[in-house]
Amino acid sequence: MAQPIRFELLRRDGHSQARRGRLTTPHGVIETPVFMPVGTQATVKTMAPWELKEIGAGIILSNTYHLHLRPGEQLIDRAGGLHGFMNWDGAVLTDSGGFQVFSLADLRKITDDGVSFRSHLDGSSHSFTPESVMAIENALGADIIMAFDECPPYPATRAYVETSLRRTVDWAQRCKASHQRPEEQGLFGIVQGGEFLDLRKEAALRLIDLDFPGYAIGGLSVGEPKPLMYDILAYTTPWLPVDKPRYLMGVGSPDDLFEGVERGVDMFDCVLPTRIARNGTVLTSEGKRVMKNARYSDDFLPLDPDCDCRVCKTFSRAYIRHLIKADEVLGIRLTSYHNVYFMLDLMKRIRQSIEADRFLGYKQEFYERYGYNEK
Ligand SMILES: CNc1nc2c(CCNCC3CCCCC3)c3nc(N)[nH]c(=O)c3cc2[nH]1
């Protein structure tokens, strides 16, 4: 059967688990490691698709939970799927909604069959099962779709995590069985298991038996200490197939990208760059800058003198601070554009460092300038 998603491993770092790869999708070739901007409601907030294209975004995320509630997958299907609706010709990945049900919806009830919940928008009753979520993701038409899973809270008892893991593996099998468009949309399994390493191994091995074209590591970045996240990650990735992409869900900040790449992760998504942009905080090579701060009121330098983005080549910190203080919409458009560019450019430099066999050196260099004291 034709596989819509193909991964080539181009180079493995000699001094860490870092990898340089290439992900071929029906909507373009994605160089990995890759940062995927989040477009929750079929838009990367404040950015037009041509802006995403011009800064080199190859793949963006969207979400089953939000789009099912509004405007509904039937309308999007009639518009030609997310690609037609958004007029985005790059790749799209949709998350399966399980995580959002637990972080947004009300009155959730979880059983072996699925999850029932009330919409956070209007209180209407809904239920997600592996079959119904696959039908939604098939209608949205993303190139990569995530299996319906349960992301346990942190902390959680071993008993809870064990029950949840077995449910998630069973749901993954039901997703694979009910997936209607396997030749156009690659279905990724999601490894759970909480902080229990033996359960992480069991989850990985049982998902590998189902033979997915890619594997996500879920259940992390849910409030656990970062060192614990990194340890769980370092333990889990080696159990996954070396020739398939690994996607660390919901991660992360610049340091998380380095730590994840170092531990064998190829794909990342995080709302951070667009979320902090909306309160005027920008990412720069010297760390974060809160643009409302009075120190920028007469600072005529660009947001980041080392950044080649259109915003940094056109506007000053003083002007952008003025726009944010005046609540001018252009202000958050400029900070969002710059922050997404920063994350994409950081990933490009990380890919180049792996190719030049100097990933750990580049990490050290970045940390010193960004203000992270190396562990
Ligand atoms: C922030 N931390 C975190 N996020 C997780 C997420 C969400 C990843 N981001 C998806 C986007 C969110 C905004 C809307 C568009 C999709 C997780 N998702 C799933 N399915 N399972 C997890 O264990 C899972 C675990 C996660 N941990």
The ligand as an SDF file (V2000), in Angstrom:
LIG
                    3D

 27 30  0  0  0  0  0  0  0  0999 V2000
    1.8810   21.7580   26.1380 C   0  0  0  0  0  0  0  0  0  0  0  0
    2.1650   20.4290   26.5710 N   0  0  0  0  0  0  0  0  0  0  0  0
    1.5920   19.3770   25.9440 C   0  0  0  0  0  0  0  0  0  0  0  0
    0.8210   19.4710   24.8280 N   0  0  0  0  0  0  0  0  0  0  0  0
    0.4340   18.2000   24.5500 C   0  0  0  0  0  0  0  0  0  0  0  0
   -0.4150   17.7280   23.5420 C   0  0  0  0  0  0  0  0  0  0  0  0
   -0.9740   18.7170   22.5160 C   0  0  0  0  0  0  0  0  0  0  0  0
    0.1280   19.0350   21.5040 C   0  0  0  0  0  0  0  0  0  0  0  0
   -0.1580   20.3100   20.8020 N   0  0  0  0  0  0  0  0  0  0  0  0
   -1.2480   20.1970   19.8550 C   0  0  0  0  0  0  0  0  0  0  0  0
   -1.7750   21.5620   19.4670 C   0  0  0  0  0  0  0  0  0  0  0  0
   -2.3350   22.2900   20.6820 C   0  0  0  0  0  0  0  0  0  0  0  0
   -3.0640   23.5620   20.3090 C   0  0  0  0  0  0  0  0  0  0  0  0
   -4.1100   23.3100   19.2520 C   0  0  0  0  0  0  0  0  0  0  0  0
   -3.5030   22.6750   18.0270 C   0  0  0  0  0  0  0  0  0  0  0  0
   -2.8140   21.3600   18.3790 C   0  0  0  0  0  0  0  0  0  0  0  0
   -0.7180   16.3380   23.5200 C   0  0  0  0  0  0  0  0  0  0  0  0
   -1.5590   15.8490   22.5540 N   0  0  0  0  0  0  0  0  0  0  0  0
   -1.9170   14.5420   22.5950 C   0  0  0  0  0  0  0  0  0  0  0  0
   -2.7730   14.0470   21.6710 N   0  0  0  0  0  0  0  0  0  0  0  0
   -1.4210   13.6690   23.5320 N   0  0  0  0  0  0  0  0  0  0  0  0
   -0.5350   14.0720   24.4760 C   0  0  0  0  0  0  0  0  0  0  0  0
   -0.0920   13.2500   25.3180 O   0  0  0  0  0  0  0  0  0  0  0  0
   -0.1550   15.4730   24.5040 C   0  0  0  0  0  0  0  0  0  0  0  0
    0.7060   15.9650   25.4880 C   0  0  0  0  0  0  0  0  0  0  0  0
    0.9920   17.3380   25.5130 C   0  0  0  0  0  0  0  0  0  0  0  0
    1.7260   18.0880   26.3680 N   0  0  0  0  0  0  0  0  0  0  0  0
  1  2  1  0
  2  3  1  0
  3  4  2  0
  3 27  1  0
  4  5  1  0
  5  6  1  0
  5 26  2  0
  6  7  1  0
  6 17  2  0
  7  8  1  0
  8  9  1  0
  9 10  1  0
 10 11  1  0
 11 12  1  0
 11 16  1  0
 12 13  1  0
 13 14  1  0
 14 15  1  0
 15 16  1  0
 17 18  1  0
 17 24  1  0
 18 19  2  0
 19 20  1  0
 19 21  1  0
 21 22  1  0
 22 23  2  0
 22 24  1  0
 24 25  2  0
 25 26  1  0
 26 27  1  0
M  END
$$$$
